[in-house]
């Protein structure tokens, strides 16, 4: 079975100048975990995933011993928690202005519509990725194939 038989042609895609706050909302609304980033000519220039977003955020957590807290830990806990919440709010504020071109994965593995499903599965496995943009002979985005699409094609092929 070929990629064109399994790929999704209605692709959610982004521009490198899109803000992360807007992109995260699109990802949530579409119930997807990533999407290609294209330029004005619809060439794939990157891919953005939830992993890219997570790596951008700095997570803070109070460092206290919750099994047997020291008396000083108990006294300092409210101050530490306030400090951690302030840092988290600053991270979120900073994240809202980040452009996805700054955090996207720039080395993108792509596939052609004429490739076989098995080729896509092998690429995804060897590169540890969950989606492959499908490009035409001019390297323009024409679709996307995900792990779910491959599994669906295998099930469909066995019917």
Phi and psi in radians as a Rosetta constraint file:
Dihedral C 1 N 2 CA 2 C 2 CIRCULARHARMONIC -1.584 0.35
Dihedral N 2 CA 2 C 2 N 3 CIRCULARHARMONIC 2.796 0.35
Dihedral C 2 N 3 CA 3 C 3 CIRCULARHARMONIC -1.013 0.35
Dihedral N 3 CA 3 C 3 N 4 CIRCULARHARMONIC -0.719 0.35
Dihedral C 3 N 4 CA 4 C 4 CIRCULARHARMONIC -1.062 0.35
Dihedral N 4 CA 4 C 4 N 5 CIRCULARHARMONIC -0.369 0.35
Dihedral C 4 N 5 CA 5 C 5 CIRCULARHARMONIC -1.420 0.35
Dihedral N 5 CA 5 C 5 N 6 CIRCULARHARMONIC -0.281 0.35
Dihedral C 5 N 6 CA 6 C 6 CIRCULARHARMONIC -2.063 0.35
Dihedral N 6 CA 6 C 6 N 7 CIRCULARHARMONIC -0.303 0.35
Dihedral C 6 N 7 CA 7 C 7 CIRCULARHARMONIC -1.266 0.35
Dihedral N 7 CA 7 C 7 N 8 CIRCULARHARMONIC 2.730 0.35
Dihedral C 7 N 8 CA 8 C 8 CIRCULARHARMONIC -1.655 0.35
Dihedral N 8 CA 8 C 8 N 9 CIRCULARHARMONIC 2.228 0.35
Dihedral C 8 N 9 CA 9 C 9 CIRCULARHARMONIC -1.643 0.35
Dihedral N 9 CA 9 C 9 N 10 CIRCULARHARMONIC -0.369 0.35
Dihedral C 9 N 10 CA 10 C 10 CIRCULARHARMONIC -1.558 0.35
Dihedral N 10 CA 10 C 10 N 11 CIRCULARHARMONIC 1.501 0.35
Dihedral C 10 N 11 CA 11 C 11 CIRCULARHARMONIC -1.630 0.35
Dihedral N 11 CA 11 C 11 N 12 CIRCULARHARMONIC 2.240 0.35
Dihedral C 11 N 12 CA 12 C 12 CIRCULARHARMONIC -1.301 0.35
Dihedral N 12 CA 12 C 12 N 13 CIRCULARHARMONIC 2.216 0.35
Dihedral C 12 N 13 CA 13 C 13 CIRCULARHARMONIC -2.455 0.35
Dihedral N 13 CA 13 C 13 N 14 CIRCULARHARMONIC 2.799 0.35
Dihedral C 13 N 14 CA 14 C 14 CIRCULARHARMONIC -2.245 0.35
Dihedral N 14 CA 14 C 14 N 15 CIRCULARHARMONIC 2.896 0.35
Dihedral C 14 N 15 CA 15 C 15 CIRCULARHARMONIC -1.822 0.35
Dihedral N 15 CA 15 C 15 N 16 CIRCULARHARMONIC 2.672 0.35
Dihedral C 15 N 16 CA 16 C 16 CIRCULARHARMONIC -1.131 0.35
Dihedral N 16 CA 16 C 16 N 17 CIRCULARHARMONIC -0.316 0.35
Dihedral C 16 N 17 CA 17 C 17 CIRCULARHARMONIC -1.601 0.35
Dihedral N 17 CA 17 C 17 N 18 CIRCULARHARMONIC 0.021 0.35
Dihedral C 17 N 18 CA 18 C 18 CIRCULARHARMONIC -1.222 0.35
Dihedral N 18 CA 18 C 18 N 19 CIRCULARHARMONIC 2.515 0.35
Dihedral C 18 N 19 CA 19 C 19 CIRCULARHARMONIC -1.463 0.35
Dihedral N 19 CA 19 C 19 N 20 CIRCULARHARMONIC 2.525 0.35
Dihedral C 19 N 20 CA 20 C 20 CIRCULARHARMONIC -1.030 0.35
Dihedral N 20 CA 20 C 20 N 21 CIRCULARHARMONIC -0.619 0.35
Dihedral C 20 N 21 CA 21 C 21 CIRCULARHARMONIC -1.106 0.35
Dihedral N 21 CA 21 C 21 N 22 CIRCULARHARMONIC -0.648 0.35
Dihedral C 21 N 22 CA 22 C 22 CIRCULARHARMONIC -1.308 0.35
Dihedral N 22 CA 22 C 22 N 23 CIRCULARHARMONIC -0.702 0.35
Dihedral C 22 N 23 CA 23 C 23 CIRCULARHARMONIC -1.117 0.35
Dihedral N 23 CA 23 C 23 N 24 CIRCULARHARMONIC -0.753 0.35
Dihedral C 23 N 24 CA 24 C 24 CIRCULARHARMONIC -1.072 0.35
Dihedral N 24 CA 24 C 24 N 25 CIRCULARHARMONIC -0.626 0.35
Dihedral C 24 N 25 CA 25 C 25 CIRCULARHARMONIC -1.171 0.35
Dihedral N 25 CA 25 C 25 N 26 CIRCULARHARMONIC -0.710 0.35
Dihedral C 25 N 26 CA 26 C 26 CIRCULARHARMONIC -1.117 0.35
Dihedral N 26 CA 26 C 26 N 27 CIRCULARHARMONIC -0.751 0.35
Dihedral C 26 N 27 CA 27 C 27 CIRCULARHARMONIC -1.031 0.35
Dihedral N 27 CA 27 C 27 N 28 CIRCULARHARMONIC -0.804 0.35
Dihedral C 27 N 28 CA 28 C 28 CIRCULARHARMONIC -1.123 0.35
Dihedral N 28 CA 28 C 28 N 29 CIRCULARHARMONIC -0.806 0.35
Dihedral C 28 N 29 CA 29 C 29 CIRCULARHARMONIC -1.073 0.35
Dihedral N 29 CA 29 C 29 N 30 CIRCULARHARMONIC -0.584 0.35
Dihedral C 29 N 30 CA 30 C 30 CIRCULARHARMONIC -1.648 0.35
Dihedral N 30 CA 30 C 30 N 31 CIRCULARHARMONIC -0.018 0.35
Dihedral C 30 N 31 CA 31 C 31 CIRCULARHARMONIC 0.943 0.35
Dihedral N 31 CA 31 C 31 N 32 CIRCULARHARMONIC 0.827 0.35
Dihedral C 31 N 32 CA 32 C 32 CIRCULARHARMONIC -2.195 0.35
Dihedral N 32 CA 32 C 32 N 33 CIRCULARHARMONIC 2.805 0.35
Dihedral C 32 N 33 CA 33 C 33 CIRCULARHARMONIC -1.898 0.35
Dihedral N 33 CA 33 C 33 N 34 CIRCULARHARMONIC 0.095 0.35
Dihedral C 33 N 34 CA 34 C 34 CIRCULARHARMONIC 3.110 0.35
Dihedral N 34 CA 34 C 34 N 35 CIRCULARHARMONIC 2.923 0.35
Dihedral C 34 N 35 CA 35 C 35 CIRCULARHARMONIC -2.835 0.35
Dihedral N 35 CA 35 C 35 N 36 CIRCULARHARMONIC 2.747 0.35
Dihedral C 35 N 36 CA 36 C 36 CIRCULARHARMONIC -1.232 0.35
Dihedral N 36 CA 36 C 36 N 37 CIRCULARHARMONIC 2.712 0.35
Dihedral C 36 N 37 CA 37 C 37 CIRCULARHARMONIC -2.006 0.35
Dihedral N 37 CA 37 C 37 N 38 CIRCULARHARMONIC 2.238 0.35
Dihedral C 37 N 38 CA 38 C 38 CIRCULARHARMONIC -2.136 0.35
Dihedral N 38 CA 38 C 38 N 39 CIRCULARHARMONIC 2.777 0.35
Dihedral C 38 N 39 CA 39 C 39 CIRCULARHARMONIC -1.633 0.35
Dihedral N 39 CA 39 C 39 N 40 CIRCULARHARMONIC -2.991 0.35
Dihedral C 39 N 40 CA 40 C 40 CIRCULARHARMONIC -1.089 0.35
Dihedral N 40 CA 40 C 40 N 41 CIRCULARHARMONIC -0.475 0.35
Dihedral C 40 N 41 CA 41 C 41 CIRCULARHARMONIC -1.569 0.35
Dihedral N 41 CA 41 C 41 N 42 CIRCULARHARMONIC 0.116 0.35
Dihedral C 41 N 42 CA 42 C 42 CIRCULARHARMONIC 1.224 0.35
Dihedral N 42 CA 42 C 42 N 43 CIRCULARHARMONIC 0.398 0.35
Dihedral C 42 N 43 CA 43 C 43 CIRCULARHARMONIC -1.455 0.35
Dihedral N 43 CA 43 C 43 N 44 CIRCULARHARMONIC 2.419 0.35
Dihedral C 43 N 44 CA 44 C 44 CIRCULARHARMONIC -1.274 0.35
Dihedral N 44 CA 44 C 44 N 45 CIRCULARHARMONIC 2.117 0.35
Dihedral C 44 N 45 CA 45 C 45 CIRCULARHARMONIC -2.011 0.35
Dihedral N 45 CA 45 C 45 N 46 CIRCULARHARMONIC -0.090 0.35
Dihedral C 45 N 46 CA 46 C 46 CIRCULARHARMONIC -3.094 0.35
Dihedral N 46 CA 46 C 46 N 47 CIRCULARHARMONIC 3.114 0.35
Dihedral C 46 N 47 CA 47 C 47 CIRCULARHARMONIC -2.515 0.35
Dihedral N 47 CA 47 C 47 N 48 CIRCULARHARMONIC 2.449 0.35
Dihedral C 47 N 48 CA 48 C 48 CIRCULARHARMONIC -2.036 0.35
Dihedral N 48 CA 48 C 48 N 49 CIRCULARHARMONIC 2.309 0.35
Dihedral C 48 N 49 CA 49 C 49 CIRCULARHARMONIC -2.246 0.35
Dihedral N 49 CA 49 C 49 N 50 CIRCULARHARMONIC 2.915 0.35
Dihedral C 49 N 50 CA 50 C 50 CIRCULARHARMONIC -1.024 0.35
Dihedral N 50 CA 50 C 50 N 51 CIRCULARHARMONIC -0.573 0.35
Dihedral C 50 N 51 CA 51 C 51 CIRCULARHARMONIC -1.068 0.35
Dihedral N 51 CA 51 C 51 N 52 CIRCULARHARMONIC -0.702 0.35
Dihedral C 51 N 52 CA 52 C 52 CIRCULARHARMONIC -1.081 0.35
Dihedral N 52 CA 52 C 52 N 53 CIRCULARHARMONIC -0.725 0.35
Dihedral C 52 N 53 CA 53 C 53 CIRCULARHARMONIC -1.166 0.35
Dihedral N 53 CA 53 C 53 N 54 CIRCULARHARMONIC -0.763 0.35
Dihedral C 53 N 54 CA 54 C 54 CIRCULARHARMONIC -1.106 0.35
Dihedral N 54 CA 54 C 54 N 55 CIRCULARHARMONIC -0.681 0.35
Dihedral C 54 N 55 CA 55 C 55 CIRCULARHARMONIC -1.152 0.35
Dihedral N 55 CA 55 C 55 N 56 CIRCULARHARMONIC -0.453 0.35
Dihedral C 55 N 56 CA 56 C 56 CIRCULARHARMONIC -1.271 0.35
Dihedral N 56 CA 56 C 56 N 57 CIRCULARHARMONIC -0.621 0.35
Dihedral C 56 N 57 CA 57 C 57 CIRCULARHARMONIC -1.369 0.35
Dihedral N 57 CA 57 C 57 N 58 CIRCULARHARMONIC 2.482 0.35
Dihedral C 57 N 58 CA 58 C 58 CIRCULARHARMONIC -1.767 0.35
Dihedral N 58 CA 58 C 58 N 59 CIRCULARHARMONIC 2.218 0.35
Dihedral C 58 N 59 CA 59 C 59 CIRCULARHARMONIC -1.755 0.35
Dihedral N 59 CA 59 C 59 N 60 CIRCULARHARMONIC 2.363 0.35
Dihedral C 59 N 60 CA 60 C 60 CIRCULARHARMONIC -2.041 0.35
Dihedral N 60 CA 60 C 60 N 61 CIRCULARHARMONIC 2.423 0.35
Dihedral C 60 N 61 CA 61 C 61 CIRCULARHARMONIC -2.522 0.35
Dihedral N 61 CA 61 C 61 N 62 CIRCULARHARMONIC 2.471 0.35
Dihedral C 61 N 62 CA 62 C 62 CIRCULARHARMONIC -1.138 0.35
Dihedral N 62 CA 62 C 62 N 63 CIRCULARHARMONIC 2.454 0.35
Dihedral C 62 N 63 CA 63 C 63 CIRCULARHARMONIC -1.767 0.35
Dihedral N 63 CA 63 C 63 N 64 CIRCULARHARMONIC 1.526 0.35
Dihedral C 63 N 64 CA 64 C 64 CIRCULARHARMONIC -2.279 0.35
Dihedral N 64 CA 64 C 64 N 65 CIRCULARHARMONIC 2.745 0.35
Dihedral C 64 N 65 CA 65 C 65 CIRCULARHARMONIC -1.540 0.35
Dihedral N 65 CA 65 C 65 N 66 CIRCULARHARMONIC 1.842 0.35
Dihedral C 65 N 66 CA 66 C 66 CIRCULARHARMONIC -1.434 0.35
Dihedral N 66 CA 66 C 66 N 67 CIRCULARHARMONIC -0.204 0.35
Dihedral C 66 N 67 CA 67 C 67 CIRCULARHARMONIC -1.371 0.35
Dihedral N 67 CA 67 C 67 N 68 CIRCULARHARMONIC -1.001 0.35
Dihedral C 67 N 68 CA 68 C 68 CIRCULARHARMONIC -2.289 0.35
Dihedral N 68 CA 68 C 68 N 69 CIRCULARHARMONIC 1.391 0.35
Dihedral C 68 N 69 CA 69 C 69 CIRCULARHARMONIC -1.151 0.35
Dihedral N 69 CA 69 C 69 N 70 CIRCULARHARMONIC 2.492 0.35
Dihedral C 69 N 70 CA 70 C 70 CIRCULARHARMONIC -1.280 0.35
Dihedral N 70 CA 70 C 70 N 71 CIRCULARHARMONIC 2.669 0.35
Dihedral C 70 N 71 CA 71 C 71 CIRCULARHARMONIC -0.955 0.35
Dihedral N 71 CA 71 C 71 N 72 CIRCULARHARMONIC -0.634 0.35
Dihedral C 71 N 72 CA 72 C 72 CIRCULARHARMONIC -1.142 0.35
Dihedral N 72 CA 72 C 72 N 73 CIRCULARHARMONIC -0.651 0.35
Dihedral C 72 N 73 CA 73 C 73 CIRCULARHARMONIC -1.025 0.35
Dihedral N 73 CA 73 C 73 N 74 CIRCULARHARMONIC -0.752 0.35
Dihedral C 73 N 74 CA 74 C 74 CIRCULARHARMONIC -1.141 0.35
Dihedral N 74 CA 74 C 74 N 75 CIRCULARHARMONIC -0.647 0.35
Dihedral C 74 N 75 CA 75 C 75 CIRCULARHARMONIC -1.247 0.35
Dihedral N 75 CA 75 C 75 N 76 CIRCULARHARMONIC -0.699 0.35
Dihedral C 75 N 76 CA 76 C 76 CIRCULARHARMONIC -1.452 0.35
Dihedral N 76 CA 76 C 76 N 77 CIRCULARHARMONIC -0.225 0.35
Dihedral C 76 N 77 CA 77 C 77 CIRCULARHARMONIC -0.931 0.35
Dihedral N 77 CA 77 C 77 N 78 CIRCULARHARMONIC -0.867 0.35
Dihedral C 77 N 78 CA 78 C 78 CIRCULARHARMONIC -1.048 0.35
Dihedral N 78 CA 78 C 78 N 79 CIRCULARHARMONIC -0.658 0.35
Dihedral C 78 N 79 CA 79 C 79 CIRCULARHARMONIC -1.192 0.35
Dihedral N 79 CA 79 C 79 N 80 CIRCULARHARMONIC -0.759 0.35
Dihedral C 79 N 80 CA 80 C 80 CIRCULARHARMONIC -1.091 0.35
Dihedral N 80 CA 80 C 80 N 81 CIRCULARHARMONIC -0.765 0.35
Dihedral C 80 N 81 CA 81 C 81 CIRCULARHARMONIC -1.103 0.35
Dihedral N 81 CA 81 C 81 N 82 CIRCULARHARMONIC -0.736 0.35
Dihedral C 81 N 82 CA 82 C 82 CIRCULARHARMONIC -1.078 0.35
Dihedral N 82 CA 82 C 82 N 83 CIRCULARHARMONIC -0.774 0.35
Dihedral C 82 N 83 CA 83 C 83 CIRCULARHARMONIC -1.071 0.35
Dihedral N 83 CA 83 C 83 N 84 CIRCULARHARMONIC -0.772 0.35
Dihedral C 83 N 84 CA 84 C 84 CIRCULARHARMONIC -1.110 0.35
Dihedral N 84 CA 84 C 84 N 85 CIRCULARHARMONIC -0.723 0.35
Dihedral C 84 N 85 CA 85 C 85 CIRCULARHARMONIC -1.152 0.35
Dihedral N 85 CA 85 C 85 N 86 CIRCULARHARMONIC -0.676 0.35
Dihedral C 85 N 86 CA 86 C 86 CIRCULARHARMONIC -1.107 0.35
Dihedral N 86 CA 86 C 86 N 87 CIRCULARHARMONIC -0.743 0.35
Dihedral C 86 N 87 CA 87 C 87 CIRCULARHARMONIC -1.126 0.35
Dihedral N 87 CA 87 C 87 N 88 CIRCULARHARMONIC -0.699 0.35
Dihedral C 87 N 88 CA 88 C 88 CIRCULARHARMONIC -1.117 0.35
Dihedral N 88 CA 88 C 88 N 89 CIRCULARHARMONIC -0.737 0.35
Dihedral C 88 N 89 CA 89 C 89 CIRCULARHARMONIC -1.094 0.35
Dihedral N 89 CA 89 C 89 N 90 CIRCULARHARMONIC -0.694 0.35
Dihedral C 89 N 90 CA 90 C 90 CIRCULARHARMONIC -1.121 0.35
Dihedral N 90 CA 90 C 90 N 91 CIRCULARHARMONIC -0.727 0.35
Dihedral C 90 N 91 CA 91 C 91 CIRCULARHARMONIC -1.061 0.35
Dihedral N 91 CA 91 C 91 N 92 CIRCULARHARMONIC -0.777 0.35
Dihedral C 91 N 92 CA 92 C 92 CIRCULARHARMONIC -1.167 0.35
Dihedral N 92 CA 92 C 92 N 93 CIRCULARHARMONIC -0.678 0.35
Dihedral C 92 N 93 CA 93 C 93 CIRCULARHARMONIC -1.098 0.35
Dihedral N 93 CA 93 C 93 N 94 CIRCULARHARMONIC -0.782 0.35
Dihedral C 93 N 94 CA 94 C 94 CIRCULARHARMONIC -1.125 0.35
Dihedral N 94 CA 94 C 94 N 95 CIRCULARHARMONIC -0.703 0.35
Dihedral C 94 N 95 CA 95 C 95 CIRCULARHARMONIC -1.135 0.35
Dihedral N 95 CA 95 C 95 N 96 CIRCULARHARMONIC -0.561 0.35
Dihedral C 95 N 96 CA 96 C 96 CIRCULARHARMONIC -1.154 0.35
Dihedral N 96 CA 96 C 96 N 97 CIRCULARHARMONIC -0.362 0.35
Dihedral C 96 N 97 CA 97 C 97 CIRCULARHARMONIC -1.776 0.35
Dihedral N 97 CA 97 C 97 N 98 CIRCULARHARMONIC -0.033 0.35
Dihedral C 97 N 98 CA 98 C 98 CIRCULARHARMONIC -1.268 0.35
Dihedral N 98 CA 98 C 98 N 99 CIRCULARHARMONIC 2.392 0.35
Dihedral C 98 N 99 CA 99 C 99 CIRCULARHARMONIC -1.578 0.35
Dihedral N 99 CA 99 C 99 N 100 CIRCULARHARMONIC 2.497 0.35
Dihedral C 99 N 100 CA 100 C 100 CIRCULARHARMONIC -1.181 0.35
Dihedral N 100 CA 100 C 100 N 101 CIRCULARHARMONIC -0.374 0.35
Dihedral C 100 N 101 CA 101 C 101 CIRCULARHARMONIC -1.072 0.35
Dihedral N 101 CA 101 C 101 N 102 CIRCULARHARMONIC -0.389 0.35
Dihedral C 101 N 102 CA 102 C 102 CIRCULARHARMONIC -1.449 0.35
Dihedral N 102 CA 102 C 102 N 103 CIRCULARHARMONIC -0.350 0.35
Dihedral C 102 N 103 CA 103 C 103 CIRCULARHARMONIC -2.139 0.35
Dihedral N 103 CA 103 C 103 N 104 CIRCULARHARMONIC -0.160 0.35
Dihedral C 103 N 104 CA 104 C 104 CIRCULARHARMONIC -1.139 0.35
Dihedral N 104 CA 104 C 104 N 105 CIRCULARHARMONIC 2.759 0.35
Dihedral C 104 N 105 CA 105 C 105 CIRCULARHARMONIC -1.391 0.35
Dihedral N 105 CA 105 C 105 N 106 CIRCULARHARMONIC 2.154 0.35
Dihedral C 105 N 106 CA 106 C 106 CIRCULARHARMONIC -1.592 0.35
Dihedral N 106 CA 106 C 106 N 107 CIRCULARHARMONIC -0.433 0.35
Dihedral C 106 N 107 CA 107 C 107 CIRCULARHARMONIC -1.558 0.35
Dihedral N 107 CA 107 C 107 N 108 CIRCULARHARMONIC 1.754 0.35
Dihedral C 107 N 108 CA 108 C 108 CIRCULARHARMONIC -1.833 0.35
Dihedral N 108 CA 108 C 108 N 109 CIRCULARHARMONIC 2.278 0.35
Dihedral C 108 N 109 CA 109 C 109 CIRCULARHARMONIC -1.561 0.35
Dihedral N 109 CA 109 C 109 N 110 CIRCULARHARMONIC 2.218 0.35
Dihedral C 109 N 110 CA 110 C 110 CIRCULARHARMONIC -2.135 0.35
Dihedral N 110 CA 110 C 110 N 111 CIRCULARHARMONIC 3.021 0.35
Dihedral C 110 N 111 CA 111 C 111 CIRCULARHARMONIC -2.553 0.35
Dihedral N 111 CA 111 C 111 N 112 CIRCULARHARMONIC 2.729 0.35
Dihedral C 111 N 112 CA 112 C 112 CIRCULARHARMONIC -1.650 0.35
Dihedral N 112 CA 112 C 112 N 113 CIRCULARHARMONIC 2.776 0.35
Dihedral C 112 N 113 CA 113 C 113 CIRCULARHARMONIC -1.164 0.35
Dihedral N 113 CA 113 C 113 N 114 CIRCULARHARMONIC -0.356 0.35
Dihedral C 113 N 114 CA 114 C 114 CIRCULARHARMONIC -1.525 0.35
Dihedral N 114 CA 114 C 114 N 115 CIRCULARHARMONIC -0.135 0.35
Dihedral C 114 N 115 CA 115 C 115 CIRCULARHARMONIC -1.225 0.35
Dihedral N 115 CA 115 C 115 N 116 CIRCULARHARMONIC 2.825 0.35
Dihedral C 115 N 116 CA 116 C 116 CIRCULARHARMONIC -1.504 0.35
Dihedral N 116 CA 116 C 116 N 117 CIRCULARHARMONIC 2.674 0.35
Dihedral C 116 N 117 CA 117 C 117 CIRCULARHARMONIC -0.980 0.35
Dihedral N 117 CA 117 C 117 N 118 CIRCULARHARMONIC -0.701 0.35
Dihedral C 117 N 118 CA 118 C 118 CIRCULARHARMONIC -1.061 0.35
Dihedral N 118 CA 118 C 118 N 119 CIRCULARHARMONIC -0.598 0.35
Dihedral C 118 N 119 CA 119 C 119 CIRCULARHARMONIC -1.132 0.35
Dihedral N 119 CA 119 C 119 N 120 CIRCULARHARMONIC -0.727 0.35
Dihedral C 119 N 120 CA 120 C 120 CIRCULARHARMONIC -1.121 0.35
Dihedral N 120 CA 120 C 120 N 121 CIRCULARHARMONIC -0.769 0.35
Dihedral C 120 N 121 CA 121 C 121 CIRCULARHARMONIC -1.059 0.35
Dihedral N 121 CA 121 C 121 N 122 CIRCULARHARMONIC -0.725 0.35
Dihedral C 121 N 122 CA 122 C 122 CIRCULARHARMONIC -1.161 0.35
Dihedral N 122 CA 122 C 122 N 123 CIRCULARHARMONIC -0.739 0.35
Dihedral C 122 N 123 CA 123 C 123 CIRCULARHARMONIC -1.090 0.35
Dihedral N 123 CA 123 C 123 N 124 CIRCULARHARMONIC -0.788 0.35
Dihedral C 123 N 124 CA 124 C 124 CIRCULARHARMONIC -1.078 0.35
Dihedral N 124 CA 124 C 124 N 125 CIRCULARHARMONIC -0.741 0.35
Dihedral C 124 N 125 CA 125 C 125 CIRCULARHARMONIC -1.175 0.35
Dihedral N 125 CA 125 C 125 N 126 CIRCULARHARMONIC -0.822 0.35
Dihedral C 125 N 126 CA 126 C 126 CIRCULARHARMONIC -1.229 0.35
Dihedral N 126 CA 126 C 126 N 127 CIRCULARHARMONIC -0.475 0.35
Dihedral C 126 N 127 CA 127 C 127 CIRCULARHARMONIC -1.776 0.35
Dihedral N 127 CA 127 C 127 N 128 CIRCULARHARMONIC -0.004 0.35
Dihedral C 127 N 128 CA 128 C 128 CIRCULARHARMONIC 0.969 0.35
Dihedral N 128 CA 128 C 128 N 129 CIRCULARHARMONIC 0.896 0.35
Dihedral C 128 N 129 CA 129 C 129 CIRCULARHARMONIC -2.180 0.35
Dihedral N 129 CA 129 C 129 N 130 CIRCULARHARMONIC 2.852 0.35
Dihedral C 129 N 130 CA 130 C 130 CIRCULARHARMONIC -1.940 0.35
Dihedral N 130 CA 130 C 130 N 131 CIRCULARHARMONIC -0.147 0.35
Dihedral C 130 N 131 CA 131 C 131 CIRCULARHARMONIC -2.643 0.35
Dihedral N 131 CA 131 C 131 N 132 CIRCULARHARMONIC 2.616 0.35
Dihedral C 131 N 132 CA 132 C 132 CIRCULARHARMONIC -2.243 0.35
Dihedral N 132 CA 132 C 132 N 133 CIRCULARHARMONIC 2.091 0.35
Dihedral C 132 N 133 CA 133 C 133 CIRCULARHARMONIC -1.135 0.35
Dihedral N 133 CA 133 C 133 N 134 CIRCULARHARMONIC 2.423 0.35
Dihedral C 133 N 134 CA 134 C 134 CIRCULARHARMONIC -1.757 0.35
Dihedral N 134 CA 134 C 134 N 135 CIRCULARHARMONIC 2.202 0.35
Dihedral C 134 N 135 CA 135 C 135 CIRCULARHARMONIC -2.123 0.35
Dihedral N 135 CA 135 C 135 N 136 CIRCULARHARMONIC 2.692 0.35
Dihedral C 135 N 136 CA 136 C 136 CIRCULARHARMONIC -1.514 0.35
Dihedral N 136 CA 136 C 136 N 137 CIRCULARHARMONIC -3.023 0.35
Dihedral C 136 N 137 CA 137 C 137 CIRCULARHARMONIC -1.133 0.35
Dihedral N 137 CA 137 C 137 N 138 CIRCULARHARMONIC -0.313 0.35
Dihedral C 137 N 138 CA 138 C 138 CIRCULARHARMONIC -1.694 0.35
Dihedral N 138 CA 138 C 138 N 139 CIRCULARHARMONIC 0.181 0.35
Dihedral C 138 N 139 CA 139 C 139 CIRCULARHARMONIC 1.158 0.35
Dihedral N 139 CA 139 C 139 N 140 CIRCULARHARMONIC 0.468 0.35
Dihedral C 139 N 140 CA 140 C 140 CIRCULARHARMONIC -1.630 0.35
Dihedral N 140 CA 140 C 140 N 141 CIRCULARHARMONIC 2.515 0.35
Dihedral C 140 N 141 CA 141 C 141 CIRCULARHARMONIC -1.177 0.35
Dihedral N 141 CA 141 C 141 N 142 CIRCULARHARMONIC 2.206 0.35
Dihedral C 141 N 142 CA 142 C 142 CIRCULARHARMONIC -2.188 0.35
Dihedral N 142 CA 142 C 142 N 143 CIRCULARHARMONIC -0.131 0.35
Dihedral C 142 N 143 CA 143 C 143 CIRCULARHARMONIC 3.120 0.35
Dihedral N 143 CA 143 C 143 N 144 CIRCULARHARMONIC -3.059 0.35
Dihedral C 143 N 144 CA 144 C 144 CIRCULARHARMONIC -2.560 0.35
Dihedral N 144 CA 144 C 144 N 145 CIRCULARHARMONIC 2.540 0.35
Dihedral C 144 N 145 CA 145 C 145 CIRCULARHARMONIC -2.217 0.35
Dihedral N 145 CA 145 C 145 N 146 CIRCULARHARMONIC 2.306 0.35
Dihedral C 145 N 146 CA 146 C 146 CIRCULARHARMONIC -1.997 0.35
Dihedral N 146 CA 146 C 146 N 147 CIRCULARHARMONIC 3.016 0.35
Dihedral C 146 N 147 CA 147 C 147 CIRCULARHARMONIC -1.034 0.35
Dihedral N 147 CA 147 C 147 N 148 CIRCULARHARMONIC -0.683 0.35
Dihedral C 147 N 148 CA 148 C 148 CIRCULARHARMONIC -1.097 0.35
Dihedral N 148 CA 148 C 148 N 149 CIRCULARHARMONIC -0.657 0.35
Dihedral C 148 N 149 CA 149 C 149 CIRCULARHARMONIC -1.125 0.35
Dihedral N 149 CA 149 C 149 N 150 CIRCULARHARMONIC -0.681 0.35
Dihedral C 149 N 150 CA 150 C 150 CIRCULARHARMONIC -1.169 0.35
Dihedral N 150 CA 150 C 150 N 151 CIRCULARHARMONIC -0.787 0.35
Dihedral C 150 N 151 CA 151 C 151 CIRCULARHARMONIC -1.089 0.35
Dihedral N 151 CA 151 C 151 N 152 CIRCULARHARMONIC -0.749 0.35
Dihedral C 151 N 152 CA 152 C 152 CIRCULARHARMONIC -1.074 0.35
Dihedral N 152 CA 152 C 152 N 153 CIRCULARHARMONIC -0.677 0.35
Dihedral C 152 N 153 CA 153 C 153 CIRCULARHARMONIC -1.179 0.35
Dihedral N 153 CA 153 C 153 N 154 CIRCULARHARMONIC -0.641 0.35
Dihedral C 153 N 154 CA 154 C 154 CIRCULARHARMONIC -1.151 0.35
Dihedral N 154 CA 154 C 154 N 155 CIRCULARHARMONIC -0.728 0.35
Dihedral C 154 N 155 CA 155 C 155 CIRCULARHARMONIC -1.141 0.35
Dihedral N 155 CA 155 C 155 N 156 CIRCULARHARMONIC -0.787 0.35
Dihedral C 155 N 156 CA 156 C 156 CIRCULARHARMONIC -1.080 0.35
Dihedral N 156 CA 156 C 156 N 157 CIRCULARHARMONIC -0.685 0.35
Dihedral C 156 N 157 CA 157 C 157 CIRCULARHARMONIC -1.174 0.35
Dihedral N 157 CA 157 C 157 N 158 CIRCULARHARMONIC -0.404 0.35
Dihedral C 157 N 158 CA 158 C 158 CIRCULARHARMONIC -1.607 0.35
Dihedral N 158 CA 158 C 158 N 159 CIRCULARHARMONIC -0.030 0.35
